[in-house]
Amino acid sequence: MTYKFKKIVSVLCLVAALGAAALLPVSGHCETLRFVFMADGRGDSLDDLINMTALNAINSQILALSPRPSFVVYGGDSVYRGHSGGAYNFQKFKDAMKPLTDAGIKLYTVLGNHELYWEGTTGFSLANQQEFQNEFTDNPGNGPAGYERLVYSFESPGGDAFFAIGDCYYLDLDDPNPALNLEGDGSLYGYFYDTQLTWLVNQLAQTKATHKFFFVHAPYYQITGSQSYQVPSFTKLWSILDNNRFDLFCCGHVHLYSRKTIDSSIAPDPQLNPPVQWKHNVIQLVTGTCGAPVDTDTPLVDRSAWHVFNNDNTYYFSVVDINGSSMTVNSYSCYNWGCSIIDSFTINKARLTGVDFLLLD
């Protein structure tokens, strides 16, 4: 960021502090906030519901951050099976995260596909979804009717950061064959009913936040695999995010780390009719394992351009710092229980009425 731009940002914050009507509300534009995103800490068997070795190591790193984050958003797949051994397993995950919550770090949870599995079946269980809603009562209940604590939003204390949590697996009945149901709700990669998309649009109409974040379990753009899997509702979602200048789309599901700015050179997948083109450089941030087995398949994308990291026995978490018009992400790789930064980037936004300045460092 140039000296001239930094000076402009400083002046904007000063003028905002004096209540200048030409700017967006101050409460937001000079706010500072830290949070963490992580996902996929499940184990890999009924005897290994949660990878506690990896999760404990990462939680210790989070507690050592200075300043400590205000909250953690956990992007799903918290346990290997949502129900096994005749009981639900969500309390086990809450117990695993107590080092953070006991330290005053709030936990927000995203529903993943593994939360919906019932031992002995390959399908998704509506009862698991309902138990998830009953268990994670700290999640806000402001989603659409029936989606409470699965789909929700909240703002930072100063109102300049907006956070929306989505659910790409929402069930209204059991789904016995989710892997085969790629064109509808409950597939392994997800789907969004219009109910959820309409709700998001309405929430955005009520916020004046500069920084906006969306969290869901599965990515929009595929990093590994053999073919495209997405459905039009994901493109509809991304249209909302792009039109509203979101900073980040945060997800997991794929057990690796990847970061890519989705700009006009990248085609929607799938394309809509009439076609759309991306304009506002929303970043897809995949922070996809804090314990689940690392996905070592050959990437479908350029490893360097998409910042792909998927080393064996390596786990990831991302720390997001908001400081006024600036937002910085430092993503960590943890191997042999030592963690170091592998990727760092900054988005700078200065906003006057009707004008946006955006730089990506």
N, C-alpha and C positions, 0 to 999 in steps of 0.2 A: 504494500500500500504506500503510495507516495506521501511525501510530507504535506503537500497541498491538500490531499484528500483527508489526511488525519486532522489537519487544521479545520477543515470544513466540518468534520464530524464533531470535533470539540466545540465549535461555535454553535452547532445545532443543539447539542446537549445543553449548553449554557442558556441559549435562548429559550429552549423548552422549559428549563427550570424556572424561568421567569414568567412562564405561562403564555408564550406567544401563541396566538390562535391559529397561525398558519401551519403549525406543526401538529403531528399526532400527539395524543396525550403523553405528558412527560412520564407518568407513572411507568410507562413502559420504556421509553427510549433510552434511559440511562440505567437500566436495571442490570444487576449481576446475579448469576445463578449457575450452579454446577449440578449436573446429573450424570448418571451412568446408564448405558444400555448394554445388556448382555442377553444371551438366549441359549437354549439347548444344553442344559446341564444334566440331562437324564443319563442314567446308566444304559446298559445294553442287554439286560436280562432281568428276569423276575427276581433273581438274587442280587441284582445291582440296580435298584430302582433309580438311584441318584448317584452320580459320580462325586462322592463326597470329598475325595482327595483333591480333585481339581477345583470343586466349588469352594472348599475351605481355603485353598490357597488364593483364589481370586478374591474371595471376601476379605481376606487379610490384607491384600493389596489395596482394596477399596477403603478399608478402615484406616490405612496408612496415608491416604491422600490428604493433602493440606492445601486448601480447606476441604473438609469432608463434603461429599455431595449431599444435596437436599433429599434426593430420592433416586431410586433405581427403577428403571422400566425393564421388566423381565419378559423377553419376547417369545415365551412358550416352550413346550416340551420340557417341562419341569421334572417329570417323572417318566419312567419307561412305560408304565401302564397307569391310567387313571384309577382303575379298579383291579385289584388282584388279592388273592388270599382271603376273599370274602369281605374286603374292606376297601374304602376309598383311600387314596394315598396323598391327597393334597395337604393334609396336616403335616405329613413327613417333610414335604417341601417347605412349608412355613417354618417348621422347626429348624431346617437346614439354613434358612435365611435369618434366623434370630440374631446372630452376631451383628447384622446390619440393623435390623429393626429395633433391637434392644439399645443400639447406639443412637437411635432417633432418626435413622435414615428410612424414609417411607418407601414402601414397596408397592409398585403397580404391576399387575400381571396381564399378560396376553394369553389367550387360549391357543394352544398348539394342537396338532393332530394326535400326539401321544396322550394328552389328557383325556381324549375321547375313547381310547381303547379299553376294552373289558377283557380281562384274562381269558384266553381260550378262544377268542374270536378275532377276526380281522376287520370287523366293522366298527362304526362309530356309534356310541351309546348316548341317547338323549338324556338318560339318567345321569351320566357322567357330567354332561354340560350343566344340568340343573344343580348338581352337587358343587361344581366349580363356582356357580353363582352364589350358592349358600355359604361356601367356605371363605371366599375372598371378599368379605364384606367391607373392607377398606377401599376397594375400587369404587369410584363414584357410580351412582345409580341413574345417571341422567341420559342413558341411551334410549333408543326407541322401545316401545312396549315389547316385553319379552326378551330384550337384549340387555337388560340391566346388568351392570358389572362385567359384561362381556365387551360391549361397545360403549365408550364413554369419552368425555373430554374434561379438561381442566386447564386453568391458566396459572401462570406464575403469580406470586404475590403482587408484583407491580403491574401485571396485566400485559406485559409486552412479549410474552411467550405463550403460544397456544399449543396444546398437546391433545392429539386425538388417538385413541386406541381402537383398532378395527378387529373384526372377527371374520376371517375368510372360511370358517367351517361351521357357521351357524346352522343348527338343526331345528326342525320342527317335528321330526320323527327319527327313529333309528335309521341309520344308513348301513346296510349289511355289506356293501361292496364299494367303499369309497374310491379305491384305486381304479375302478372301472368307470367311475361316474365323472369323467373329466369335463363334461359340458354342464354340470349342474352343481348344486350345493353339496358340500360334504366331500368333495374330491380331495386327494392328497395335497393338491396345490391351491385349491380354494376357489371361492366364488363370492360375489357380493350381491345380495338382493338389493333392489332399488330402494327398499325401506332404509337400509343402512346408508346408501349414497345420498338420499334425500335428507336424512338426518344430518349428515356431515355438512351439506350445503347450508342448511339452516343454522347450524352451529357457527359456521364461518361468517354468516351474515351478522352475527352478534359480537364478533371480536374485532379489535383494532390493533391486535398484536403485530409486531414487526416480524418476529421469528415464529415459524410454524413447523410442527413435527407430526409425522404420522407413523404409527407403530402397528405392525401386524406380523403374523408368523412367517408367511411365505413371501419370497421375492416376486417382483413383477418380471424382471428380466432374468432369464436362466443363466447360471454360471457354469454348471456341469450338467451332463445328461446327454441324451441322444436325439432329442427333438423338442420343438416348442410345445409347451403345455398349456399356455394361458388361454383364457376365455375373455370375451368382450367386456365383461364387467370389470376386469382389472384395468383395461384401457380406459373405461369410463371413470374409474377411480383416479387414475393418473391424470386425466383431463382436469378433474377438480383440483388436484394438487398443483398441477402446472398453472392453471388459470389463477390460482390464489397464491402463487409464488412461495410454495413451501420450501423450507431449507432442506429437510431430510425426510426420506422414506426409510425407516429402520426396520429390519427384518432378520430372521434367522432361517431355520428349516434346512438350508444347505450348510453343511458343517465345515465352514471355512470363513475366511475374512475376504471381503471385496468392497471396493468403493468406486463408484462411477458417476460422473455428472451426465445426466440424460439430457442432451442438448438437441438442437435441430437436425444434427447429422444422424441421429438414431431414430429409426422408424418405430412407430407404435406396433406392438405385437400382442394380439392381432390388430390390424387397422380397422377403423370404424367406417361406416358409410352414412353421411359423407366423411371423407378422410380428415384427420387432424394432424397437426405438426406441433412438436414441442417447442416452446419458446423461452421458458424461464429457468432452465438449468436446475431442476430438482435433482438432488443427489440420492441415488440408491446406495444405502449403507447396509451391507450384510455382515453382521457380527454373529456368526452362526454356530459356534460351539464354545461353551464354558464347561464342557464335560463329556458331551456325546462324541462317539468315534468320529475322527476327522475324515472328511470326504476327500479322498486322494485321487478321484477320477480326473482324467485330463480335462482341463477347462475348455469350454466351447468358445471362450472369448480370449482376446489377447491378454495374457497374464499381466504384462506390464501396464497396459492402458487401463485395465480394470482393477489394478492393485490387488491381485489375487494372492493370498497366503493360505496354504493348506499343508503345512508340514506335519508329519506324523507326531502324535502325542503332544500337540501344541494347541493351546486354548486361548480365547480372545475376549476382551471387553473393551468398550469405548467410553471415554470420558468427554463430556460435552460441557464447554464453558461459554456462557453468554455474558458479554460485557458491553452493555449499551448496544450500539449498532453492529458489533462484532460477535461472531460465533466461531469458536475453535473446537475442533475435534482431535483428540489424541487417542489413538487406538493401540492397545497393548497386546503383545504376544507373550504367553506364559509357557515356558518349557522347563522341565525339571524344577518347577516351583519358583523359578525366578522370572520376573516380568520386565519387559522393556518396550518402549514405544517403537512400533513398526510403521506407522502412518500418521501424518499430521497435516491438517489443512484448516484454512480459515475462510469464512464467508464474511464479507463486510457489507452492511446495508445502511444507507442513510436515506431517510424517507421524508420528503415534504409532500404536501397534498398534491396528488396528481403526478408526482415524479418519483422514480426509484433509481438509486445508484447501487450497482452490484459489482463487487470485485471478488474474485476467487483467488486466493494466494496458494 
